[in-house]
Amino acid sequence: MKKLFPIIFLSIVLLVLLAGCVSNNQAGGLPGIGDSLESQLYSQKCSPSNSSEKIDRLGYLEQKDDVDNETFGFVVCKRQNLNTGEWDVIIQSNIAVGAGLTNAQATEKTSEAQSQGQDYLKFGLPFNPLGQNDLRNIEYRLYQQNGLPAKIELFVVLRNSDRTAKQPKILSVNWPSQ
């Protein structure tokens, strides 16, 4: 019996730890069994924070970087305060830095872009590759039409296992109306 005690004790400790990990994963928003990255990101990043907030899902993009074996996921949502009517569009990711624009900010930026003859402008913090041979590129683009916000585009280039650039993945969503 003395020889079995360490095995039994370790087995119980392992089961308790595993049960805690599963519980923490589900409570903390980490993917549980059957959860997709998309549903995880929407529930973590695009859920109302209180009863005065409404969230509309606008789009999702996912691409894997084979060098780091990481999957980048992006969600685009319209977030509206039901008390004030004010709203913004947010882009959130599990790895990259997100971004957001209010309708007023977007209108100001697209008006400037039109006056400079640009179809779109980049916004949010840039993704900084690790060096000149790192071909990853993540851009959040705001397109204008007649000086008004028309659409948001996510432009994502990650890497194949041989470090060459993958074909760009692009998500384009119309700028929401009021």
N, C-alpha and C positions, 0 to 999 in steps of 0.2 A: 504494500500500500504506500510506503514511503517513497518508492520509486515512481509511482503514478501521480503523487501529489503535485510535483512541479508541472507535469504535462497537463493535468486537469486545471490547475491554477492558471497557467499560461493560456489555455484554451478559453477559460472564462474571461480573462482580461482582454484577449483578442476579440471575443464576441461583443463585449461591452464597448470597446473602442470602435469596432465596425458599426455597431448600432448608433453610436454618437456621430460618426461620420455621415451616415445616411441621413440621420435626423438633421444635422447641421447643413448638409447639402440642400435638403429640401427647404428648410427654413431660411437659409441664407441666400437662396436663389441660384445656387450652383445647380447644374443639370442633374436631375435625378434620372432614374431609368426611364427611357422613352421620351425625355424632354429634348426637343430640338434646340439648337442655338437660337433660332428665330424666336421661338416661344419664350425662351429664357430671357432674351434681350427685351422683348416687348413687355414681359412682366416686370423686369427689373428697371428698365429705363423709360418706358412709356406707359406707366400706369398712373392714374390720378393719385396725387399725394393727399388729397382731402376731398370732401363732398362738393367743394366749390370749384373743382377743376374737371374739365372734360378733355379727353385725349382722343384724337382721330389718327389712326394708323395710315400713313401715306405710302410707305414702301420699305423693302428690305433687300439687302445685298449681302452676299457671302462669298469670300474667296480664301483659298488656303495658300499660305506661304510654305512651299515644300522644303526650303532650307531650314527654317526654324520649326517646321511641323506644327504651325499654329494656324488656326482658322480665324480670320477676321470677319466679324459680323457687324452690320450697320443697320440701324433702324432710323426711319424718318417719320416724325410725328408732328401733328399740329396740337399745341397745348393751349387751351383757352380757360381764362378765369370767368366763371359763370356769373360772378358778382359785378365785375367791371366790363365784361365783354372783350377785354384786351386779350390778344393772342400772339403766339410766336410759333415758329417752326424750329424744331430741334433735330439734330442728327446726333445719335449716340452710338457708341461702339464698345465692344468688349475689350479691345486692345488699343485702338487709336484714340486720340483726343477728339471729342465731339465739338459741335458748334451750334449756334442758334442765331436767329434773326427775328426781330419783331417786324410787323408789316411796315411800320414807319422807317425802320432801318433799311429794310430791303428796298423800299421805294426811293429813299435817298441814294442808296448805292447804285441802283439801276439807272436813275436819272443821270448820275455822274458818268456811268459807263456809256450811256447813249451820247452824252456830250463829247466824249472822247472817242466815239466811233467803235466802241467795243460791243460785241454781242453778249459777252459774259464777263464776270469778274470772279476771282477766287475769294473765299472768306474763311474764317476760322484759323486756327493755328496750323501752320504747315507741318506736314510729316517730314521729318528730317532723316534721310538715309544715313547709314553709318559711314559712308565714304563714296568716292567717285565710282567704284565698281558695284555699289549697292543700287540696283535698278528699281527698287520699290518706289512707288509714287501714289500718294493718296491726295486727292483734291476735292474740295467742296466748291461747286460752281453755282453761281446764281445768274441765270439768263434773263435778259430784258427784251421786251418788245414794246416799241414806242415809249421807252423810258420807264416802263412799269415792270414789276417782277412777273416773269412768265413761267419759269420752272427752275427747279433745283436739280442739279446733276451730281452724282457721286461718281468719281473717276478713280478706279482702283487698279493698280498694277502691282502684283506681287511676283514671287520668283519660283521657277522650276528648281528641281533638286540640283541641277548643274549651274545654278545661279543666273541663268538667262531669264529675261523678263517674260512673264506670261502675257498672253493677250489681255488687253484691258477689259475689265468688267465695268459696265456702266449701268447705273440706275438713274432714270429720269422721271421726276414726278412734277406734275403741274403745281404752280404756286396756288395755294388754296384761296378761295374767295372768302369774303367776310363771313 
